[in-house]
Amino acid sequence: MKLFPDLEKRYSADSMSALSAQRLAHEISFGPVVFQVSRLMVKFGILQMLVDSPSGLTLDEVAQKAQLSRYAAQVLLESSLTAGTVLCREGRFEASKAGWFLLNDPLVKVNMNFNHDVNYLGWFKLDEALLGGKPEGLKTFGSWSTIYEGLSSLPEQARKSWLEFDHFYSDSSFDEALKIVFARPLRTVLDVGGNTGRWALRCVGYNPDVKVTVMDLPQQLELMQAQVSGAAGADRIFGYEVNLLDREAPFPSGFEAIWMSQLLDCFSEDEATNILARAAAAMSSDASLFIMETFWDRQRFEAAAYCLTQISLYFTALANGNSKMYHSDDMVRCVEAAGLTVAKTYDGLGKGHSILMCKKKQASTNEQL
C-alpha cells in the first residue's frame, strides 16, 4: 500500500508507549460519551465562554452563564477536563488548544454535525451492514436502498448537516478545479451525480459559452433545478435522468468533458468500474474525464487521512453498504479496467482533493487491424 510520506511515517511503526496506548484504548471505549459531551460543550456555549475568559471561570460561574444546574456543568467540565478539551488551574476552568479547535475549526464543526445528525444512530447497525453489505443503519430514516434516493426526504436537520458536509469538502476545491477543467476551451460538460448543481453553476459562471448537463436521479434533478432556478447562467444548465446503478443505462455522448466530483466514492469498485466503462463508451478520443476525490492516501496532513478513513464507515452503515473513501491505487485500477488511462494527476486542491484527468485508451495497431 503506497502512502504519502507523512502518512507512511505515521502508519508504519507503533511509536506509542504502553501507557499512551492504554490511554488511547480507553478513549476509544468511551468515544461516544466524549463525542456527546464535546458536542454539548459547544451547543451550550461553554467552550465559547471559556475562550472569551482569559482568566478562566469557576464551576459556579459556568453553571450560571450557561443556565445549567451546578451538577450538569460539573459533569460536562470534568469529562472535558479528562478528555483534554479544558484545563483547570486554581479552581478555574480554561479552554485547551484542543477545545479551541473543537470550537473554531470549521471542518470539525461540519464533521461533528454530520456524525450526530446523520450517522450516530445508524452506526449502531454497523455490524449488520458489514456482514450483509447493505446500509442497515439507513433504516433509522426510511426504507430506501441508498441514502441518495431519500436525501430530499431526510429530516430537515439531517439533510442540512448532510449538505453542509458534502459542500464543505467539495466547494473548497472548485476554484482550482475550474482552472484545470477549463484549461482548454469547452462548450459542453456532463456533470455526473451533480447533486444540487453547485458545480454546474460555477461552470456557467466561469465560462459564458459552456453548457452543462447534470446527470442524476430524478429526485436529485428536482432538487438541483430548484437550487439553480433564477441564478445567472441557469438557462445553460440541463438535466438528464439516470439511475447510475442501472448497469445497462448508457451515458449521453458528444460531451467534451465529463466531470465526477465526490461521486465514485458512493459506489463499490465493481460499480465504479461499470460507471466509468459506460462513460468511456460515450467519449470521443479528444474528450477528457475528470475524477475529483479526497483519496485518503494522498493527504498532506495525517488528520485528514484519519477523518477520511472514518467517513468510509458512513458509506457502509448509511449510504449504500459497499463503498468508501478510496485509496488512489484502487481508483486507478477501476479507471484502467474501464478502458481509460490516467493522463495526469493533480494533488492538494482545497481541503485535500485530487483530480485524475483520464483519457480513453487508444487501440493498439494490432487491435485496429
C-alpha positions in Angstrom: 0.0 0.0 0.0 1.5 3.3 -1.1 1.1 6.4 1.1 2.3 10.0 1.1 5.5 10.3 3.2 4.0 11.8 6.3 1.3 9.1 6.4 3.9 6.3 5.7 5.9 7.5 8.7 2.8 7.6 11.0 1.3 4.3 10.0 4.3 2.1 9.6 5.5 1.9 13.2 4.0 1.9 16.6 5.7 4.7 18.5 3.4 4.9 21.5 4.4 4.0 25.0 2.4 1.3 26.7 0.7 3.9 28.9 -0.2 6.0 25.9 -1.5 3.0 24.1 -3.6 2.0 27.1 -5.0 5.6 27.3 -6.0 5.5 23.6 -7.8 2.2 24.1 -9.8 3.7 27.0 -10.5 6.8 24.9 -11.9 4.6 22.2 -14.1 2.6 24.6 -15.6 5.9 25.9 -15.6 7.6 22.5 -19.4 8.0 22.3 -19.5 9.7 25.7 -16.7 12.1 24.8 -18.3 12.9 21.5 -21.7 13.9 23.0 -20.1 15.8 25.9 -17.9 17.8 23.4 -20.9 18.5 21.2 -22.8 19.8 24.2 -19.9 21.9 25.4 -20.2 23.7 22.0 -24.0 23.7 21.9 -24.4 25.1 25.5 -21.8 27.8 24.8 -19.4 26.6 27.5 -16.3 26.4 25.3 -17.0 29.8 23.8 -17.3 31.4 27.3 -14.1 29.8 28.4 -12.3 31.0 25.3 -13.7 34.5 25.9 -12.5 34.5 29.6 -8.6 34.8 29.7 -8.6 34.2 33.5 -10.9 31.2 33.3 -14.2 30.6 35.0 -15.2 28.8 38.2 -17.7 25.9 38.1 -20.4 28.1 39.6 -19.7 30.8 37.0 -20.0 28.4 34.2 -23.3 27.0 35.5 -24.7 30.5 35.9 -23.6 31.7 32.5 -24.8 28.5 30.7 -28.0 28.5 32.7 -27.4 24.9 33.7 -27.6 23.2 37.1 -24.3 23.0 39.1 -24.4 19.3 38.6 -24.9 19.5 34.8 -22.0 21.9 34.4 -19.8 19.8 36.7 -20.2 16.5 34.8 -19.6 18.2 31.5 -16.5 20.1 32.8 -15.0 17.1 34.5 -15.5 14.9 31.4 -14.0 17.6 29.2 -11.0 18.0 31.6 -10.0 14.4 31.4 -10.7 14.3 27.7 -8.3 17.2 27.2 -10.6 19.9 25.8 -10.4 22.1 29.0 -7.8 22.8 31.7 -8.3 23.6 35.4 -5.9 26.0 37.2 -6.5 27.0 40.8 -10.2 26.1 40.6 -10.8 28.0 37.3 -11.5 26.3 34.0 -10.0 27.3 30.7 -10.3 26.0 27.1 -7.3 23.9 26.0 -5.8 24.0 22.5 -8.0 21.0 21.6 -11.0 22.8 22.9 -10.2 25.9 20.8 -10.1 23.7 17.7 -13.3 21.9 18.7 -14.9 25.3 18.7 -13.3 27.1 15.8 -12.2 24.6 13.2 -14.9 24.7 10.6 -14.1 21.1 9.4 -14.6 19.8 13.0 -17.9 21.6 13.2 -19.1 20.1 9.9 -17.9 16.6 10.8 -19.5 16.8 14.3 -22.9 17.9 13.0 -22.7 15.2 10.2 -21.9 12.5 12.7 -24.6 13.5 15.2 -27.5 14.3 12.9 -26.9 11.8 10.1 -24.7 8.9 11.3 -24.9 8.4 15.1 -28.0 6.2 15.4 -27.3 4.4 12.2 -23.8 3.2 13.3 -25.5 1.0 15.9 -26.2 -1.3 12.9 -22.6 -1.2 11.5 -22.0 -4.9 12.3 -25.1 -5.9 10.3 -24.1 -3.6 7.4 -20.6 -5.1 7.2 -21.9 -8.6 7.3 -24.7 -8.1 4.8 -23.3 -5.4 2.5 -26.4 -3.2 2.9 -26.8 0.1 4.7 -28.8 -1.2 7.6 -28.3 2.0 9.6 -30.3 3.9 7.0 -33.5 2.3 8.4 -33.3 5.0 11.1 -34.6 7.4 8.5 -36.5 5.3 5.9 -36.7 2.2 3.8 -34.7 3.4 0.8 -32.0 1.2 -0.6 -29.4 4.1 -0.6 -29.4 7.4 1.2 -29.3 9.2 -2.2 -32.8 8.1 -3.0 -34.1 9.6 0.2 -31.9 12.6 0.5 -34.7 15.1 -0.3 -36.9 13.3 2.3 -34.5 13.3 5.3 -35.5 15.2 8.4 -34.6 18.8 8.0 -31.7 18.9 10.4 -30.2 15.7 9.0 -30.5 16.9 5.4 -29.0 20.3 6.4 -26.0 18.6 8.0 -25.5 16.2 5.1 -25.5 19.0 2.6 -23.1 21.2 4.6 -20.8 18.2 5.0 -20.9 17.4 1.2 -20.5 21.1 0.2 -17.7 21.9 2.6 -15.4 19.2 1.2 -16.1 20.0 -2.5 -16.6 23.7 -2.5 -13.1 24.5 -1.3 -11.6 22.8 -4.4 -13.8 24.4 -7.0 -11.7 27.5 -7.8 -8.6 25.3 -8.6 -10.7 22.7 -10.3 -12.2 25.1 -12.7 -8.8 26.2 -13.9 -7.9 22.6 -14.5 -11.1 21.6 -16.3 -11.2 24.7 -18.4 -7.5 24.7 -19.3 -8.8 24.3 -22.9 -12.0 25.9 -24.2 -15.1 23.8 -23.6 -18.6 24.1 -24.8 -20.2 21.1 -23.3 -19.7 19.4 -19.9 -21.5 16.4 -18.4 -21.7 16.7 -14.6 -22.4 13.1 -13.4 -24.1 13.0 -10.0 -24.3 16.8 -9.9 -26.4 16.8 -6.7 -27.7 20.4 -6.1 -26.0 21.9 -9.1 -23.3 23.9 -7.3 -20.5 22.8 -9.7 -22.8 23.4 -12.7 -23.4 26.9 -11.5 -19.7 27.5 -11.0 -19.0 26.3 -14.6 -21.6 28.5 -16.3 -20.3 31.4 -14.2 -16.7 30.7 -15.1 -17.3 30.2 -18.8 -20.0 32.2 -20.6 -20.1 29.7 -23.5 -20.3 26.4 -21.8 -23.5 24.3 -21.4 -23.6 21.8 -18.5 -25.8 18.8 -18.3 -26.4 17.4 -14.8 -26.9 13.6 -14.9 -28.5 12.2 -11.7 -31.6 10.6 -10.2 -34.9 12.3 -10.9 -35.3 13.3 -7.2 -31.9 14.9 -7.2 -32.6 16.7 -10.5 -35.7 18.2 -9.0 -33.6 19.5 -6.1 -31.0 20.8 -8.5 -33.5 22.7 -10.6 -34.9 24.3 -7.5 -31.5 25.4 -6.4 -30.3 26.9 -9.7 -33.6 28.5 -10.7 -33.1 32.2 -11.3 -29.4 32.1 -11.0 -27.2 33.6 -13.7 -26.4 31.1 -16.3 -29.2 28.7 -15.2 -30.6 28.6 -18.8 -27.4 26.8 -19.8 -27.9 24.0 -17.2 -29.9 20.9 -18.2 -30.9 17.7 -16.5 -30.5 14.1 -17.7 -32.3 11.4 -15.6 -30.5 8.2 -14.9 -30.0 5.6 -12.2 -26.3 5.0 -12.2 -26.8 1.6 -10.6 -28.6 0.5 -13.8 -25.6 -1.2 -15.4 -27.2 -1.0 -18.9 -28.1 2.7 -18.8 -25.9 4.4 -21.4 -24.2 7.7 -21.0 -25.2 10.5 -23.4 -22.5 11.2 -26.0 -21.0 14.3 -27.5 -19.6 15.9 -24.4 -16.1 17.4 -24.4 -15.6 16.8 -20.7 -17.2 14.5 -18.1 -17.0 15.6 -14.5 -17.3 13.3 -11.5 -16.8 15.1 -8.2 -17.1 13.0 -5.0 -19.2 10.6 -7.0 -17.3 7.3 -7.3 -16.8 7.1 -3.5 -20.6 6.4 -3.5 -20.1 3.1 -5.3 -18.3 -0.1 -4.9 -15.2 -0.8 -7.0 -17.3 -3.0 -9.4 -20.0 -0.4 -9.7 -17.4 2.4 -10.2 -15.7 0.4 -12.9 -19.1 -0.1 -14.7 -19.9 3.6 -14.5 -16.5 4.5 -15.9 -16.8 2.0 -18.7 -20.2 3.4 -19.7 -18.6 6.9 -19.6 -15.7 5.7 -21.7 -18.1 4.2 -24.3 -19.7 7.7 -24.8 -16.3 9.5 -25.1 -14.5 10.6 -28.2 -10.8 10.3 -28.4 -10.5 14.1 -27.6 -12.8 14.1 -24.6 -11.5 14.2 -21.0 -13.0 12.7 -17.9 -12.2 14.3 -14.6 -12.5 12.4 -11.3 -12.2 14.6 -8.2 -11.9 12.7 -4.9 -10.4 13.0 -1.4 -8.1 10.0 -1.7 -7.1 9.2 1.9 -3.5 8.1 0.9 -2.7 11.4 -0.8 -3.3 13.7 2.1 -0.7 16.1 3.2 -1.8 16.1 6.8 -2.4 12.9 8.8 -5.5 14.3 10.5 -7.2 14.4 7.0 -6.4 10.7 6.4 -7.9 9.9 9.8 -11.1 11.7 9.0 -11.5 10.2 5.6 -11.0 6.6 6.7 -13.6 7.1 9.4 -16.0 8.6 6.9 -15.8 5.3 4.9 -18.0 3.8 7.6 -20.8 6.3 6.9 -21.0 4.7 3.4 -21.0 1.2 5.0 -23.8 1.8 7.6 -26.0 4.5 5.9 -25.2 5.5 2.4 -25.1 2.3 0.4 -23.4 -0.5 2.3 -20.5 -1.1 -0.1 -18.4 2.0 -0.9 -15.7 4.0 0.8 -13.2 6.9 0.6 -10.8 5.3 -1.8 -7.1 4.8 -1.8 -5.9 6.3 -5.1 -4.4 2.9 -6.3 -7.9 1.3 -6.1 -9.4 4.1 -8.2 -6.7 3.9 -10.8 -7.4 0.2 -11.1 -11.0 0.9 -11.8 -10.1 3.5 -14.4 -7.8 1.1 -16.2 -10.3 -1.7 -16.1 -12.9 0.6 -17.7 -10.8 1.3 -20.8 -9.4 4.6 -19.6 -6.0 5.8 -18.6 -4.9 8.5 -16.1 -3.2 11.2 -18.2 -2.4 13.5 -15.3 -2.9 13.7 -11.5 -3.4 16.9 -9.6 -3.0 16.9 -5.8 -3.5 19.4 -3.0 -6.7 21.1 -4.1 -8.8 22.7 -1.4 -9.3 20.5 1.6 -7.3 17.6 0.3 -8.8 16.8 -3.1 -7.0 15.2 -6.0 -8.1 15.2 -9.7 -7.4 12.3 -12.0 -7.6 13.6 -15.6 -8.5 10.5 -17.7 -8.4 9.8 -21.4 -9.8 7.0 -23.5 -7.3 4.3 -24.2 -6.1 4.3 -27.8 -6.4 1.0 -29.6 -3.0 -0.6 -30.5 -2.0 -1.0 -34.1 -2.8 -4.8 -33.9 -6.2 -4.1 -32.4 -7.0 -1.6 -35.1 -6.1 -4.2 -37.8 
